Amino acid sequence: MVIKWVERRLAAICALSLLSVLLNSPPDPSGKDLFVSRAVRQQQGPVTVQTSVLSDDESQSYFGAGLADQGIQAIWLSVENGSDATLYYLPVTTDPNYFSPPEAAQLLHAWWSSKANAAIDTVLARDAMPDIIPPHQTAGGFVLTHREGGLKFLNASFVESRQQFDFRFVLPLGGRTYAVQKVDFSGLYPPGAIEAVDLAGLRARLEALPCCAVNKADSRSGDPLNIVVVGSGADAIFPFITRGWRLDEPFDLHSIYRTVRAFLFGTEYLTAPVSPLYVFGRTQDVSFQKARDKISLRNHLRLWLAPFTIDGQYVWVGQISRDIGITDDSQDQPRGGSGPLLSITRSDYDGRSLAVRIRPWRGRLNRSRSAHKLDGRSLCD
């Protein structure tokens, strides 16, 4: 019995090894023109940056190894330094936990071929994005980031003696779809319905908001509204992405399966769907979460685009909370049970408080029948 089990294990290992040999071919840079041709370009003063994200197949071909199997996503960068000063690239601004070439090489090495490993080492070291770009020169290469799907929020920062250049890109990808990609922002309000206000008007509008979100039937209070963000487009999202918040996936059969699996096995699900709450008569427009060790222990952030702007910038009204469990809501999907000090999660976002007062909600119960103690302030940035 034991011998048969060992034989089956050895056969499986041999089969996987053979499959890896067949899939991994020598590095082939001939496909570079394709991902370079779709690069997105931005310019700030004398500095111009181009970037694109390689698909899993492009990475497999270019590096001769399956980067996606190790959770690695290759980003191609090209930087033209038209200034008189030396530029220094900070890869940690692109991914705080990026993979260095030697680290990636160790992950990609195969035990059966030292020659293939040497070829991988060569291409990773040769084509890495340099961290120094001399004056009036162009440099390019790859940054090895963590794999994502749907959208890639990419930041690249460069510094010289007197200035820092921050470039932000939002690059669409194949594979996973985030819930925000299904929102038609242009159709949220009819033409002319969004009103421009000054600072006093903004304060008045915020103070007039309801204390909290509600369920679909508007028959039960949800979590309190305790954060406001001012910003348009990617500028409203990037601060959260850079602090480790992740967008959520829409509710469908695939995400429900992954949610149940993560709950049963006590594992994390970084992009699990966020249950719907309602403000302005609709569910949240953007949802973020920051996972902890288990799916039942997550920080949630929901944002709704408000029908008013200030200084030409959109205003987003939001709710941020920390879950301590999963409850069953008969009117909606299963959702997280928030902790008793919900607003303390605001400290996880670097904002500047305008000391906007919101309606007190001390001792009231949210939709999952959890009590909260609030200080009556809403973080506004």
PyMOL commands that set and color helices and strands:
alter all, ss='L'
color gray80, all
select helices_A, chain A and resi 2-23+29-37+56-63+68-70+91-93+101-108+114-126+179-182+185-187+199-207+233-236+238-242+253-265+342-348
alter helices_A, ss='H'
color red, helices_A
select strands_A, chain A and resi 40-44+47-53+72-81+87-90+132-133+137-146+151-159+164-172+195-197+212-214+221-224+227-230+246-247+278-279+282-283+286-291+298-310+313-327+335-338+356-357+377-380
alter strands_A, ss='S'
color yellow, strands_A
deselect
rebuild
show_as cartoon
